[in-house]
Amino acid sequence: MGKLTIKDIAKEFNVSISTVSKALNDSYEISEATKSKIQKYAKEHNYKPNFNALSLKNRSTKTIGIIIPTMLKYFFAQVFKGIEKTALERGYKVIACISNESYTKEVEIIEMLSNGSIDGFILSMSKETELKKEFNHFKETIENGTPIVMFDRVAAPIDCDKIITDDFNGALNTVEHLYKTGHKNIAFVSTLSNLHIGEQRLLGYKKGLENVGLPFNEKLVVNILDKDYKEYEAILIPFYKENKIDGVITTGESAAVAAMKAGLKSGLEIPKDLSVIAFSNGILARHSSPKMTTISQHGEQMGETAAKILIDKLEKKHTEIVTKVIKTDLVIRDSSR
């Protein structure tokens, strides 16, 4: 049996739900005998009140819970900025938590905030949750009447609003752009190959090659998984030595910075011999040297859209479930020719 609910207790004693509720809240309307009987039963069976359920069902906190997987990606900071801006405009506060890519932490945060502290969630799944494919905590939250809007890393089986990046076409268009600007040997460097967004970017890269008539070469795909950032260069320097490469697409900015540094250390001039383009358009891109060409994911716009959808749902302005795809743009700077 799952968690004991007020309904179960009511059934046990053949009384109404409101009687149980009043007994547990020590209301003077209920006789002492009934009260102690119900309270004792609840205690013995580890009954924990689900605040969502009864008393707070109609109470709104005007607060949104935000869960992001990591603090280390500028993209998530941009999304947060967009959420906060829209929430404030519409009179909502936000509570932000970091799951640190951990499934357990994510479950804990959701349990902690679902006790009536917030009206709804905007979240991006932790890496571990996606790998485990454990989505029950999302399902239960939604079933308990707390809506969730997912962004970027979303759980396909969960029926909720989603905001995603057009990862596939983002990569495809970048390959076509590199080809048009004279590149023939285009590598793909991924730090997300075990995540859906990483898969989509790789598929887009393959399709892009096919579209321009370049052969796909397994050797030109580098998967750097769960490695510390400091190790990226050490992996890429030998990669450049073994393969003749004139263009690199990376799934994130730190990998792109490493790709540029490894290129320079291998005696390649950027962008004369090697063009580097990264997904996500953040601080690193603007301050790297040379300045980095990026596939901009419009994090702020993503955050604004997520907040608007959640608040509209909370205010009953829309009920249908939507998936919005945010198109990417190529922001051309100095790391590509």
Solvent accessible surface area in square Angstrom, and as a share of the most:
residue,aa,sasa,rsa
1,M,186,0.83
2,G,68,0.65
3,K,160,0.68
4,L,17,0.08
5,T,64,0.37
6,I,24,0.12
7,K,136,0.58
8,D,48,0.25
9,I,0,0.00
10,A,6,0.04
11,K,168,0.71
12,E,101,0.45
13,F,49,0.20
14,N,139,0.71
15,V,50,0.29
16,S,62,0.40
17,I,64,0.33
18,S,62,0.40
19,T,31,0.18
20,V,0,0.00
21,S,23,0.15
22,K,73,0.31
23,A,0,0.00
24,L,47,0.23
25,N,107,0.55
26,D,93,0.48
27,S,22,0.14
28,Y,200,0.76
29,E,105,0.47
30,I,25,0.13
31,S,65,0.42
32,E,131,0.59
33,A,75,0.58
34,T,33,0.19
35,K,13,0.05
36,S,66,0.43
37,K,108,0.46
38,I,0,0.00
39,Q,62,0.28
40,K,133,0.56
41,Y,39,0.15
42,A,7,0.05
43,K,169,0.72
44,E,108,0.48
45,H,84,0.38
46,N,118,0.61
47,Y,34,0.13
48,K,145,0.61
49,P,76,0.48
50,N,62,0.32
51,F,92,0.38
52,N,18,0.09
53,A,46,0.36
54,L,75,0.37
55,S,86,0.56
56,L,38,0.19
57,K,106,0.45
58,N,146,0.75
59,R,134,0.49
60,S,71,0.46
61,T,27,0.16
62,K,83,0.35
63,T,9,0.05
64,I,0,0.00
65,G,0,0.00
66,I,0,0.00
67,I,0,0.00
68,I,14,0.07
69,P,0,0.00
70,T,13,0.08
71,M,149,0.66
72,L,165,0.82
73,K,80,0.34
74,Y,67,0.26
75,F,10,0.04
76,F,3,0.01
77,A,53,0.41
78,Q,35,0.16
79,V,0,0.00
80,F,54,0.22
81,K,121,0.51
82,G,0,0.00
83,I,0,0.00
84,E,60,0.27
85,K,98,0.42
86,T,16,0.09
87,A,0,0.00
88,L,114,0.57
89,E,126,0.56
90,R,71,0.26
91,G,48,0.46
92,Y,8,0.03
93,K,123,0.52
94,V,32,0.18
95,I,64,0.33
96,A,49,0.38
97,C,20,0.12
98,I,42,0.21
99,S,0,0.00
100,N,109,0.56
101,E,42,0.19
102,S,29,0.19
103,Y,45,0.17
104,T,82,0.48
105,K,85,0.36
106,E,0,0.00
107,V,31,0.18
108,E,98,0.44
109,I,7,0.04
110,I,5,0.03
111,E,109,0.49
112,M,109,0.49
113,L,9,0.05
114,S,20,0.13
115,N,70,0.36
116,G,13,0.12
117,S,39,0.25
118,I,12,0.06
119,D,22,0.12
120,G,0,0.00
121,F,0,0.00
122,I,0,0.00
123,L,1,0.00
124,S,0,0.00
125,M,1,0.00
126,S,0,0.00
127,K,40,0.17
128,E,67,0.30
129,T,0,0.00
130,E,22,0.10
131,L,90,0.45
132,K,100,0.42
133,K,149,0.63
134,E,75,0.34
135,F,29,0.12
136,N,86,0.44
137,H,16,0.07
138,F,0,0.00
139,K,104,0.44
140,E,93,0.42
141,T,7,0.04
142,I,52,0.27
143,E,123,0.55
144,N,66,0.34
145,G,47,0.45
146,T,9,0.05
147,P,25,0.15
148,I,4,0.02
149,V,0,0.00
150,M,0,0.00
151,F,0,0.00
152,D,6,0.03
153,R,6,0.02
154,V,25,0.15
155,A,1,0.01
156,A,90,0.70
157,P,100,0.63
158,I,9,0.05
159,D,104,0.54
160,C,7,0.04
161,D,2,0.01
162,K,21,0.09
163,I,0,0.00
164,I,48,0.24
165,T,6,0.03
166,D,21,0.11
167,D,8,0.04
168,F,63,0.26
169,N,60,0.31
170,G,2,0.02
171,A,0,0.00
172,L,17,0.09
173,N,77,0.39
174,T,1,0.00
175,V,0,0.00
176,E,41,0.18
177,H,38,0.17
178,L,0,0.00
179,Y,76,0.29
180,K,162,0.69
181,T,49,0.28
182,G,39,0.37
183,H,0,0.00
184,K,113,0.48
185,N,48,0.25
186,I,2,0.01
187,A,0,0.00
188,F,1,0.00
189,V,0,0.00
190,S,2,0.01
191,T,23,0.13
192,L,10,0.05
193,S,31,0.20
194,N,40,0.20
195,L,0,0.00
196,H,93,0.41
197,I,12,0.06
198,G,1,0.01
199,E,86,0.39
200,Q,48,0.21
201,R,6,0.02
202,L,40,0.20
203,L,87,0.43
204,G,0,0.00
205,Y,1,0.00
206,K,71,0.30
207,K,80,0.34
208,G,0,0.00
209,L,6,0.03
210,E,116,0.52
211,N,76,0.39
212,V,30,0.17
213,G,62,0.60
214,L,24,0.12
215,P,111,0.70
216,F,76,0.32
217,N,63,0.32
218,E,128,0.57
219,K,150,0.63
220,L,18,0.09
221,V,22,0.13
222,V,16,0.09
223,N,86,0.44
224,I,3,0.01
225,L,59,0.30
226,D,115,0.60
227,K,93,0.39
228,D,74,0.38
229,Y,91,0.35
230,K,168,0.71
231,E,76,0.34
232,Y,22,0.08
233,E,31,0.14
234,A,70,0.54
235,I,51,0.26
236,L,0,0.00
237,I,43,0.22
238,P,59,0.37
239,F,19,0.08
240,Y,15,0.06
241,K,151,0.64
242,E,139,0.62
243,N,23,0.12
244,K,165,0.70
245,I,11,0.06
246,D,20,0.10
247,G,0,0.00
248,V,0,0.00
249,I,0,0.00
250,T,0,0.00
251,T,5,0.03
252,G,13,0.12
253,E,17,0.07
254,S,44,0.28
255,A,1,0.01
256,A,0,0.00
257,V,23,0.13
258,A,1,0.01
259,A,0,0.00
260,M,4,0.02
261,K,86,0.37
262,A,0,0.00
263,G,0,0.00
264,L,90,0.45
265,K,134,0.57
266,S,34,0.22
267,G,65,0.62
268,L,45,0.22
269,E,99,0.45
270,I,22,0.11
271,P,40,0.25
272,K,130,0.55
273,D,50,0.26
274,L,0,0.00
275,S,0,0.00
276,V,0,0.00
277,I,0,0.00
278,A,0,0.00
279,F,0,0.00
280,S,14,0.09
281,N,22,0.11
282,G,0,0.00
283,I,91,0.46
284,L,82,0.41
285,A,0,0.00
286,R,92,0.34
287,H,143,0.64
288,S,17,0.11
289,S,96,0.62
290,P,34,0.21
291,K,99,0.42
292,M,0,0.00
293,T,0,0.00
294,T,0,0.00
295,I,2,0.01
296,S,7,0.04
297,Q,8,0.03
298,H,55,0.25
299,G,1,0.01
300,E,53,0.24
301,Q,90,0.40
302,M,0,0.00
303,G,0,0.00
304,E,52,0.23
305,T,22,0.13
306,A,0,0.00
307,A,0,0.00
308,K,108,0.46
309,I,11,0.06
310,L,0,0.00
311,I,0,0.00
312,D,15,0.08
313,K,38,0.16
314,L,38,0.19
315,E,62,0.28
316,K,162,0.69
317,K,131,0.56
318,H,34,0.15
319,T,107,0.62
320,E,105,0.47
321,I,84,0.43
322,V,38,0.22
323,T,77,0.45
324,K,91,0.39
325,V,78,0.45
326,I,10,0.05
327,K,150,0.64
328,T,20,0.12
329,D,77,0.40
330,L,53,0.27
331,V,46,0.26
332,I,95,0.48
333,R,45,0.16
334,D,77,0.40
335,S,0,0.00
336,S,7,0.05
337,R,102,0.37
